[in-house]
């Protein structure tokens, strides 16, 4: 890897989650990237076919997002995010984390869905979009 790319990667490692999301949003704007038609999923090798969300190619008025799996080492970070996202208390948020799959948000517009999806995936959660 060349020196310039290595330096960029080292700088990226220092970003917070929010800074990373802002960077992704800005890169999409600057380079006019439309990710809707290029969605790839980390769980494609899973034997459970229902983990693969519907493609966002087809226009819908609203979407729902379900938390499918939470890695044990990421529970606290995802719990904090779920609490902030839903406004639920600690116990209710913990129940969602511990009893997946669970619907966490519905009636989302595409932009809001993409933001939540990106954050949850960065935190290590597996999700399903309907």
N, C-alpha and C positions, 0 to 999 in steps of 0.2 A: 504494500500500500504506500502511496506517495506521502511525503511529509505534510502537504497541505490537507489532504483528506484525514490523516491521522490527527492533526491539530483540531480539525472541525469535530471529529468524533469525541475527542477528549473534552472539548468545550460543551458538546451536547450532553455529556454525562453529568455535568454540573447543574443542568436546568431542573427546576421544580416541575411538578406535574402541570401546574397552570401555565408556566412559561413554555413547556413543551406543546401544550394545546394551542397556545397563541402562535407559536412558531409554525405548527402544522397549518393552522388557518391562514397565516400570512403567506406561506409557501404556495398553498393552493391558489390564493388570489394572484400573487405575483406571476406564477407560471401557468395560470389558467388551467388548473388541474381539476377534472371532474371525476371524483372517486366512485360515483354511483354505478358506473358501468364497469368498474374494475374491482369489485369487492372480492377479497379472498379471505378465507376463514382458516384459522389455526386448527380447527377440529375436523378437517376434511378426512383424516385417517380414522376417525372415530367410527366404531361399529354402530353407534346409535345415530341413524340417519336423521332423526328429527332435530338434531342439534343444528343442522344447517338451515339458517334463516332463509326466508323468501328473498329473492333478489329485489333490490330497490329500483330496478329498471322500470317497473310498472308504477305509475303514479297512483298513490292512494291519498285520501284526505288526511288520514291519521294512522299512526302506528302504535304498537304496544311493544314493550321490552320486558323480557323475562330473564331473571337471573337463573342460570342453569347449573353452574358449578363455581365454587369458591375454593381456591387452594388454601390449605390450612395455614400456610405462612403469610397469607395476604388478607386474612379475615379482618383484622383490626382496621386496616386502611380501607377496605371495601365497606365495612360496617360504618365508618365515619362518612364515607361518600353517600351511602344509602340514607343515613340519618339526615344529612344535609339536603339530599335530593327530595326525599319524601316528606320531611318534617315530622317523621315518627319519632317516638321515644326510643331509648336505648333497648328496652326489652323487645319492643315490636320489631325494631331493626335487626336485633340479634336473631329473632325468630325467623325472619326472612333468610338471613345468612345460613342458619342451621337447617332449614327445611327446604332446600332447593329441589326442584325448580319452583320458583315463585315469581308471579307477576309483580314487577316493581313500579311500573309507570305505564299509563295508557293514554290514548288520545294525544299523542305527540305529533307535532309537525316534523317534517323531514329534517330541517336544520337542527332542531332540538334533539331529535333522535340521534343524529350523527354525532353531536357533541357528547351526549351521554354514553353512546356506544364506544366512542374513542376513549373516554375517560375510564370506563369499566375495563376495557381491553388492556389499556396501559397498566391498570392496577392488577391485572392477571385473571380477571373474571371471565367466565365463558357465558355468553348470553344468546338469547334467541329473539329475533325480531319477527313480529307478526303484523 
